[in-house]
Every structure is written in C-alpha cells, then in structure tokens.
Amino acid sequence: MNATPVRQHRPEAESETHSISLLLNGKQVQLTVEPWTTLLDLLREHLNLTGTKKGCDHGQCGACTVLVNGTRINACLSLAVMQDGAEITTIEGLANGDQLHPMQAAFVEQDAFQCGYCTPGQICSAIGMIKEGKAKTRDEIREQMSGNLCRCGAYTNILAAIEQAMPACQGESRE
Amino acid sequence: MTIHLEKAVSRVDGPLKVTGRALYAGEFGTADLCTGYVVNSSIAKGRILRIDTTEALKVVGVLDVLTHENRPAVASYNESYTDMDAADGKHFRPLYNDRILYSMQPVALVVAESFEAARYAASLVRVDYESEPPQADLYAQRSEAHKAPTELPPDRGDAEEAWTQAPVKVEAEYHSAAEFHNPMEMHASTVIYSTDGKLTIHDKTQGVQNSAQFISNIFGLPDGDVRVVTPFVGGAFGSGLRPQYQLVLATMAALKLKRSVRVVLSREQMFSFGHRPETLQHLKLACDQDGKLVSTIHEVMGETSSFEDFTEMVVVWSASLYQCPNVRLKYDLVPLDLYTPLDMRAPGAVLGVYALESAMDELSYAAGIDPLELRIRNFTATDPASGNNPYSSKELLECYRQGAERFGWNKRSPQPRSMKEGRQLIGYGMATGVWEAMQNPASAKAVITIDGSVVVSSATADIGTGTYTVMTQIAAECFGLPLEKVTFKLGDSTLPKAPLEGGSFTVSSVGSAVKQACEALQQQLLDQAKQDDQSPFKNFELTDVIFENGTMRIKASPQECIEITELLKQGGSPSMEALASASPKEERDNYTTATHSAVFVEVRVDEDFGTVQISRMVSAIAAGRILSLKPGRNQILGGMVWGIGMALQEEGMLDKKLARWMNHNIAEYHYPVNADIHDLDVIFVKEHDEIVNPLGAKGIGEIGIVGVAAAIANAIYHATGKRIRDLPITLDKVFQS
C-alpha cells in the first residue's frame, strides 16, 4: 500500500485513486479514495459521518478521535489509504440502536459536555483509554484524557462520567 | 413546589450530542455543495497590487477564485455592515477593495468541488502587496490613545486628593494579554442556494436573526429570501456575536456561482478576527485605618482597531462594587493595526475586576486586614454608581460566608510564603465577582396540539449553555407536563424574535417570553372552556386554575377538570397557539440588577520549577433562581476553567513588527486541558428576586469567570510573596519577579 502523500499527487495531476476496504461501525465497506484524503475528511466529507469532529486538523485538539482496531487515534493525522483493512469505530457506531453505550449514557447523566463539539472525541478517547488499562487514579485519567480539549471546560464532569462508565467498559473489553 | 425547575435534569439535547447526530453549521450538505477555502493577507497594512489566480484556477475541481475584483455587488454604505453587536466605526467589509487593514485579512476565496482541491489551490494564489509599516505595540502607541466612546458612571468626590491624604494606599499597573475565543467548532457557514435564488444558511452564530439581517443588508436581498438555521453551535463565548467573514464569503460565492457553498475556517484562521483586547490598567486605592475605602482611581487603556472603536464594560465595576466616596474612572482606546477586538465571555468585567480585586488584595496587606474581611467591611447594599439605587437582590455577603466556610479560609496563615508542603508553596487567595443581570425584549410562540404535546419556539441559540433544556423545563413546568411532551425550537431566523444569545441574559429574556407565551396559551384554553355556559370554569381566572398532565383543573376544587384535547376539539382545531413578547418591567429602572460571586483559590507553586497548580477552587454564586441545575453548575465550572486559562495560560503572542499573531494554533495558544483541572466546587447561594424578571433567574454564563484570575494571582502572592501583575502568570514570571 502506497501511503506516502508525494508531491506530484496534486489535484491538478491525473488523480491516482486507491481502493480500500474498511470494517466501519460493523459494516464492511469498499471505498475509492484519493491519496491525500485524511481519514477525518473521508468520514466527514465523503461518508457523511459528521459525528467525528474537526477542531484543528493538526492533531492538537482530539475532537476527531476514533477507534482504529480498538485503539484511539486522531483521524486528522491519518490518511484514509493507510487504514486499508482496518476496523474503525466512530461515535455513530457505539450505540446499539436506541441503547446508548455506557460511556455515552454516563456523559449525558453527568452533563459531561456543553456545546457537544468535543464530545464524540472525548467519548471515543475515554473508551480507548480504558482499554489501554493504564489509568487507575483520577489524576491518571485526567492526564491520559488531556489530548482531548474541551473549550467549554466540562472537565470535572468528563472525569465523573469516565469514572461512572469505567466498570461497564472494562467488562465490555474483557468480553 | 416545582416539578422541573431548579431540578437536576439531564440535557434534552444530550442524546443527539453523544451520538454524533447533532448537526453543526459546517455539517449540512446538499447535492450541489462545493467548498470554499480562504486566502489570507500576509501583510498587516497596505494595499493589494495584483492577485494572480492563474495557477489556482488550473487545479482540477476548482470552480472560481473570488477577489475584490470579481465578487458580486455588495452594499457600499457603512450602515449596511452594522450588526447587533457592532463596535462604533467603519465596519470591516470582506473582499471590498484593495486595502489591507490587518494581517490575515481575507483577500480571496477559492471555490472547488472538494475541500482538498480548494485548500491546495488556495496555496497557489499569488498576491502582490504594497506594504506600509503597521503599529501593533500597545505600549509604544500609548500617546495615540483617545477617549473610549462609552458612558462611564460620574466621578465622585475628589479621588486624587483623598488618595494623597489617606493613611493606607496602593498604586499598581496591571497588564493582561490578548485572548482568543477558540471555540472547539471552527467558524463555518453553509449556504444552501435554492433555484429561486433564496438562501438557507447554516452559520455558526449566537444570533441567527443577526446573521440573516446582515446578509440581507449587504447583498440587498429581501428579508424573506435569507433564512438562517443553526440548531447547534459548537461553543462561541462571544465569537458568534458578530457575523464573521466566512459568512459573507460563502454567500458571495453562492450568489456568484448559483450553487451551494460551504466555507469552514481553519484553526489558524480562527485567529484572524476578534479577540479579547490586550489591556493595561492603572489602579490607585486608598482606605482609612479601619479598611474603609476612601479613594478609587481606575484608568484603563485597551486595544482597538484602526477602523472601529471596541468598548466593553471594563471600569464601571470599580464605581459600584464597594462603597467609596471618592472615585475617578478613565477609559481610553489605542488603535492598532489589528482586527477589532470582540466581546469574549464576561467582556470587560473579567479585566476590570481582575485589576480591582488584585488591588484590593494589595490594599489588604497594606492595611494589615484579612482580604476577605476587607471586602466585607466595604460591602454596599446599594449601588453607588447609580445614585445608590437598591439592588433587586444581592446575597454577596452570604457568598463570602458560605464560600469561606466550604473552602476553609480560616485555616489561612496571613503571612505570604508561610504555608508549605515539601517543595510546594501553598497559597490561599480570594476575590469578588460581579456581572450585570440584564433582560432584553424577546418573543416566543407556544403551540399545543391534540396529542397533548407542547412546542415552544424562539430564535435564540444554545451555544452549550443549556437553552434547549431550560426552556423545555420552563414550558413543561407551566403545563405540568413531563419533559418528553415538550419541545423547544431555536436557531431559526424565521422563529419569533430573540436577542443575541450572550451577556447571560437568555434565561432572563427568552425564558420570560417562553413563560408568557405559555401563559397566553393557557388563557386561550381557559377562554375556550368558558365558551360553554355550563362550564365549571366559567367564573375562574387563570390564577385559579392549574395545568397538569394534559388537563386543566380548578385549584380550589381539583375534581373539576377538563382534558386539554377536549378543549381543542371544542375549538374545532387540532392545535392552538399563542405568541408573546416579554420586555423588562419598568420597575427594574429603580434597581440595580447583578449577579455576584466569591471565589476562593488554593494554589501550589513548585519552588524548583515555578509551576502553578490550582489544587482547589470554591466559587459561591448568587444569581437568583438557578432553573436548571446540571447545565447551571456546568456553566460555572466552565467559567472557573476559563479563569484558570486567563490567569495562567492564555496569551495571543503578537509579532509587533509584523502585527501578526504568531501562536495561531491550539498547540501554542494554551488553554486548560483535563490535567490542569483539579477540585472545583460550586455553591449556589439562595437568592430571592421578584424584580429582575418573572422567573427570578439572573443568568450565569459570565459570572463563573469573573474574579477567578484575581483570586489566582492573589493566591500566588500569598504562596510566594511575589506580586505578578501581568497575565498570564507563566512560570518564567514566577521565577523572575
């Protein structure tokens, strides 16, 4: 797989597209992407999955956090072609029908957001962090969630929501 | 007793936000949508000589490059560019002519079939400029200052003489850096072009009607041809109070190409419009031996642009917060070659109160009086700035008492640098906070339908503040309905008129209108019942009846009850609606209405590294009734986090030679992350108020931040014995001073 965005692959040149397949939110999809399209733009601009947010496009804010093979990454820092064959879960893929994922339910209950723009990234990041298994204390959660900015400043409630959902999420990742 | 109000209900829009289904301005689409990408000026002052778009136009997928030379016609009168939050002066007009007024001014818009093509082509637009040296140094330009065009409270007594004669006095200068709003959602506008030429615009704004009117005025479009629809706003904090340039550019492109266009600013471009102004403040305070203030002199010098005069409520607080017989205020502006500053959360108050409350702390040490005690001794139950009007309510003393108790202020050792744990210097600091409790005229419509559900609407916004939730609660309370039976609609310019969503006046203004609309609808239902001569309601007024779970009952004899659906059937219509407008009561004019707070902070300053940690903060808030506890507490917590950012981190760094913001990204413009936030505690002090509005609720969007920066700076002084009068207090300053 050629994943390097080389200079001659500019839009004015004959577009060299790539065929990739993804297991996206539980569904196998086959896509044709241009080499310069980021995973974030693929989701938002091409697949209409706008739940994943763009807050900086530079890997500075975490609003675009998605789960790739269960690991949290910034979708803006990955080209779509690099994810050929990957299993990708976005905020749209967490709930089971009307049944919210425990982390989503905890965010609502603890009022862990205001404007909601960083929220999908916070939720995906929290799920990924719990799976990593390194955060045991409140300070460790705070530290390991610090890649996800919240300008509304809802950090106190984000922490409370993660603590609330942690046991259910740990059970889930053991299954 | 209430069923919904003053309760901790979960946000009604929460499920949409946690599942990614809430749609923001840049997320609406349509089949013919194309994307615009902005090209910004690389110089700060001068003119455009030539724009070469040849290479950009060659990029596959590029449709057009708009510049001042080929844009559609726009209004030429300055008045057409005014808006509901406009500063005085000659308003900025995007792509109007060849003049460059500030660095990163938009000079072209590349429109293409895809975002990537537009962004790439934007890098190929070549602009030649004739450059003039810009002025961007507030200190260097001090001599160019002029009086701010705003009314200040009258001076009292002879403040200079009183200061000279006083036994205890302080004098200090405080500086604070420019700050940028940086909402998580970048500014975006999606203009949906309809074949009949009408526009539906999804704009990131705190006022859909403001944006709609602005676009109608600039492009000479009939009001009915422009509709702005923005159900969700990803934070704004003031950045959406004025229509920003992406709205104008997207509309230009849509009109020119007769296609739907979306323009989303990049994070860098989020630093290319309004910001909290860099400000310099000079304070002189004096008191007698008992700590009673005898003189307050507060002089402010704020930054503005070369084309508008931006003013904010920065010095007025020094005339009203404490009883003081001699007061002199001064407020000047220094024009710089930067974009006009813009209201940002608690505009003016955060700055003015920072300086005042820092100086009060300095005075407390000079007088040898505990900082909290000094404030209590100077408390005033009336407002000296308005000829000693009473306050509609003011539980500030209770904020001091409850906040101090929760915080453990009595454990404070008075001497600076006297509390320590290992290598951590511990400091306690406090400050008072204040913000106006305003009400603006607003309208709302309430509709009840045959299935018993109620829909209430008004053209306000929810920028994360909880508007959807609190308005739903107010309407559900009126009708005695479960929240699920009530829907509140906002963010559509065709809805009943609402003011901008800002200034902490949304609950007060729109909430009052919602209540009145519901009551008007109830009156219609009662009138409908009275149509029947046999009705048990015949001799009763609205105050005699209650609404409960889809029924209307007589309070005194609750067995007399009628189903609302029955009333609608009798009226022969599947629904009934009422429109109401709420305005501030005249009675308010005899009072000053304000929210207050007492903020207590514990800092830990590392002796070796100079790092400052806010280990604890308690904020006691008096803001009337808190109608929605979860979003309410969250608003205050957010304000406290903003105060931490202002005190320790946030700083727009300007290259003064280039007049260009250099840290224009959120890796280098710091604001708090989760690890910066520790134990934050909010107390809502009970405050009864029958004057402020029919709901008794004052609004809490701003009060949470006011006072926080001063409390932190004061705590750092208490921890270290170093008085740092320059925000943000970064570790280099902790070491240096």
Interface residues (C-beta under 8 A of the other chain):
Chain A: R10 P11 E12 S15 E34 W36 T37 D41 R44 E45 N48 L49 T50 G51 T52 K53 K54 G55 C56 D57 H58 Q60 C61 A63 T90 I91 E92 L94 A95 L100 Q104 A105 F107 V108 E109 D111 F113 Q114 C115 G116 Y117 C118 T119 P120 I123 D139 I141 R142 E143 M145 S146 G147 N148 L149 C150 R151 C152 G153 A154 Y155 T156 N157 I158 L159
Chain B: S10 R11 D13 G14 P15 L16 K17 V18 T19 G20 R21 A22 L23 Y24 G26 E27 G29 K58 V59 V60 G61 S114 F115 E116 A117 Y120 A121 N182 P183 M184 E185 M186 F232 V233 G234 G235 A236 F237 V264 S266 R267 I463 G464 T465 G466 K630 P631 R633 N634 Q635 L637 G638 G639 M640 V641 W642 N665 I666 A667 Y671 P672 V673 N674 A675 D676 I677 L680
